[in-house]
Amino acid sequence: MELAALASAAIPDLSPTGVVGSPDDPRDFSAAVVFDRQGNRWRVRSPLHEEAAMRLETELQVLSGFTPGIRAALPFRVPSVAGAVRLDGMRTVVYHDMPGVEMELEGLTELGGKTAEDIGRVIAAVHALPADVVENADLPVYTADQFRQRRLNELDQAATTGRIPSVLLRRWENALEEMELWGFTPVVTHGDVHEDNLLVDQDRLVSVTGWTDLHIGDPAEDFAWLASSGNQAFTQKVVTAYWQHRSGGTVQDEHLLRRAVLAAEFALAQWLVRGLAAGDEDRSAEAEAMLGELQADVEEHGGQEISAAPAGPRAVPTPEPRTEPEPAVETDLRNETHAERVPQDTSDDGEGADDGTLDDAVIVERETDESETTSGLASDEDADDSRDEDAEETERANEHPAGDNLEPPAADTAVGTGADAETEAESEAETDTDSDSETDAASVSGPAGGPEAAEPPTTALDLDEVRRLDIRRPKNPS
């Protein structure tokens, strides 16, 4: 009765005789049909919160833009406002009642006849409305890219709730990033086409209500409710009729239904976000349950097609693995001087090219230089030891004259001879030299196994042979 009283306040001459409930977005509006003494029917809508009030104001602006000429050209009836009244800062609106009744989607699909044809024709007429209807009402106007970017922003917002299954987030993001799907031509879009806003009379669609979301954008949005119906044959009939009325049967947007499926699925995420923003846990739980059902369908059956890419897992680009820089080669300080002194062969025949290696002759010469230095030190020490041993032998000879039965020491056990000492010292020097040479060669040679990496000979040379070697360092090329 409160709505009847509000209707009387909005239309002074109205004398209500009865009222019948008429559910219309029950979370957002209180709605009813009021009867008067003359038998007229009036439809009353009263917003339940501020957001609904703003939507209602938007619809008033839209309906005011439907001039008599525009209304006459439409193949359906559009609500007309009879009056309005404010209560608690929010406006309650009274409309002239329109013919037709609401039907469930399943009932619509089972009507047969020209129902699919009517729906296609109605949507085509909405998309053919002049842009002035939207622009004069100061409603949103999107290009195709702006619309896609808006969806991406909404997806990011939905992801922050932590209550959207990751498989759905990836599925939607992949479709939004597939640019081929988003080359549509923006049109005037109803934005809220579904069975509750389509009134049917004698199996024909006669009226369209719910004009609060009108904008210029993606035409696929007005097919989302059909894309989620499960009756693909009926949906295809509607789409065929739509193109017949829009372009004479020529399909101008082959990805229309793919985007419609995406819009239907994403509407669940939008419903969840709105529920959370309003603190409506029941709405949020309902949306989350439907998202769970959709997730199960996608994981088990792959869901409806929303991508123009071939069937199968979508290839997701992965960043190339980061490669660590190669560590700098540490230079042996003992070889640094040698490396600076050794010239690089730059001859044109390619032999001894500047490849960071040393000629074998240069390596042998360095070994020889070091061996001579070491052997020279060893020779001086050997000479001192030899003189001491000669003095001891002379003293023993004086103590034991010739003819005494003394056996000479065996050759293999003789101790302190100059030649043996010299050989032993030379061997030690060669060992030290070989060790240093191996270190030098490892620091400047090429990869293991190459001719430059050959280890220096380990056979000790006789000191006289080393001294007789005539090896010259190659001259610097002119």
Protein Blocks (a to p, Z undefined) as FASTA:
>chain_A
ZZmmmmmmmmmmlccfbdcdddehkllpccdddddfkopacdddddfbfklmmmmmmmmm
mmmmmcfklmmmpcbdcdddfbdcdeehiacddddddedddddfklmmmngmmlmmmmmm
mmmmmmmpcfklmmmnopacddfklmmmmmmmmmmmmmmnopacfklmmmmmmmmmmmkl
mmcccdddehlacfklpcceehiafbdehillgccddfklmmmmmmmnopamlmmmmmmm
mmmmmnoopafbfklmmmmmmmmmmmmmmmmmmmmmnopaklmmmmmmmmmmmmmmmmmn
opaafbfbdedjdddddddddddddddddddfklmmmmmmpccdfbfnlpapaehpacfk
lmmmmmmmmmmmmmmmmmmmmmmmmmmmmmmmmmmmmmmcghiacddddfklcghiaklm
mmmmmmmmmmmmmmmmmmmmmmmmccehiaklpccdfbdcdfklmmmpccddddddZZ
